[in-house]
């Protein structure tokens, strides 16, 4: 908003709250995907599930810290979840597709849990992109800029 000011200690604007909800939705989609993978022929091990669970708890804490208005938190979320996390979500399917994989053939042969994993991955990516965009709207920029003063 042009000419508006944000005071430190004020509630986060709607864009930041939407971003937090988007990031949390992305994390929830990741948790759901990990659980659905238990029904696949090669399920994650208990150690893998534990590591993933610990990571999701840490990421959720980081996301919730966005409400503080600290720009360093915003950049950490951007790099870790919006950069590294997004890359980890798309690298395998994009590499498979570039190597000649057929999406239609894959989906035609996929069982229910596999289709659910794909749907959760699409939801996960969509939530990340929406949350990332919301994090850099004018009202979010003003909030983080004001909190840094």
C-alpha positions in Angstrom: 0.0 0.0 0.0 1.4 3.3 -1.0 2.0 5.7 1.8 1.1 3.2 4.5 3.2 2.5 7.5 3.6 -0.7 9.5 4.4 -0.4 13.1 6.6 -3.0 14.8 4.4 -5.2 17.0 1.4 -5.0 14.8 -0.2 -8.1 13.4 1.2 -9.5 10.2 -0.8 -8.4 7.1 -3.1 -10.8 5.3 -0.4 -11.7 2.7 2.0 -12.9 5.4 -0.7 -14.8 7.1 -1.7 -16.4 3.8 2.0 -17.2 3.2 2.3 -18.9 6.6 -0.8 -21.0 5.9 0.6 -21.9 2.4 3.9 -23.0 3.9 2.1 -25.0 6.6 -0.1 -26.6 3.9 3.0 -27.5 1.9 4.5 -29.1 5.0 1.2 -31.0 5.7 1.3 -32.3 2.1 4.8 -33.5 2.7 3.8 -35.3 5.9 0.8 -36.9 4.1 3.0 -38.0 1.2 5.4 -39.6 3.6 2.5 -41.5 5.2 1.0 -42.6 1.9 4.4 -43.9 0.8 4.1 -46.5 3.6 1.6 -48.3 1.3 4.1 -48.4 -1.6 6.3 -51.4 -2.4 9.4 -49.6 -1.1 8.1 -47.7 2.0 10.3 -45.3 3.9 12.2 -46.8 6.8 11.5 -45.7 10.4 14.7 -43.8 10.4 13.7 -41.9 7.2 10.3 -41.2 8.7 11.9 -39.9 11.9 14.3 -37.7 10.1 11.6 -36.3 7.8 9.4 -35.7 10.9 12.1 -33.8 12.7 12.7 -31.7 9.6 9.1 -30.9 9.2 8.8 -29.8 12.8 11.9 -27.5 12.4 10.5 -26.1 9.1 7.1 -25.4 10.7 8.8 -23.5 13.5 10.7 -21.4 11.0 7.5 -20.7 9.0 5.7 -19.6 12.2 8.6 -17.2 12.9 7.6 -15.3 9.8 4.9 -13.6 11.9 7.8 -11.8 13.8 8.5 -9.7 10.8 12.2 -10.5 10.8 13.5 -10.2 7.3 16.2 -12.8 8.0 13.4 -15.4 8.7 11.8 -14.4 5.4 15.1 -15.0 3.5 15.7 -18.3 5.4 12.2 -19.5 4.4 12.7 -18.3 0.8 16.0 -20.1 0.4 15.3 -23.3 2.4 11.7 -24.0 1.5 11.2 -21.9 -1.6 14.6 -22.8 -3.1 16.1 -26.1 -1.8 12.7 -27.6 -0.9 11.1 -26.8 -4.2 14.1 -28.1 -6.1 13.9 -31.4 -4.1 10.2 -31.7 -5.0 10.7 -31.3 -8.8 14.2 -32.6 -9.5 13.3 -36.3 -9.6 10.1 -36.0 -11.7 11.6 -33.5 -14.1 14.8 -35.7 -14.5 12.6 -38.7 -15.1 10.5 -36.8 -17.7 13.6 -35.4 -19.4 15.0 -39.0 -19.7 12.0 -39.9 -21.8 9.4 -40.9 -19.1 5.8 -40.8 -20.3 3.4 -39.1 -17.8 0.4 -40.7 -19.5 1.9 -44.2 -19.4 3.0 -43.7 -15.8 -0.4 -42.6 -14.6 -2.1 -45.4 -16.6 0.0 -48.0 -14.8 -0.1 -46.3 -11.4 -1.9 -47.8 -8.4 -4.0 -45.8 -6.0 -1.3 -44.9 -3.5 1.0 -43.8 -6.3 -1.6 -41.5 -7.8 -2.2 -40.1 -4.3 1.5 -39.4 -3.9 1.5 -37.6 -7.3 -1.5 -35.5 -6.3 0.0 -34.6 -2.9 3.3 -33.6 -4.7 1.3 -31.4 -7.1 -0.5 -29.8 -4.1 2.8 -29.4 -2.3 4.4 -27.6 -5.2 1.4 -25.4 -5.6 1.3 -24.4 -2.0 5.0 -23.6 -2.0 4.6 -21.3 -5.1 1.6 -19.5 -3.7 3.3 -19.0 -0.3 6.4 -17.8 -1.9 4.6 -15.2 -4.0 2.5 -14.0 -1.1 5.7 -13.5 0.9 6.9 -10.8 -1.5 3.7 -8.8 -2.0 3.8 -5.1 -1.3 2.1 -5.4 2.1 4.5 -8.2 3.1 7.5 -6.2 1.9 6.2 -3.2 4.0 5.7 -5.5 7.0 9.2 -6.9 6.9 10.8 -3.6 6.1 9.1 -1.9 9.1 10.0 -4.7 11.4 13.7 -4.2 10.5 13.7 -0.6 11.6 
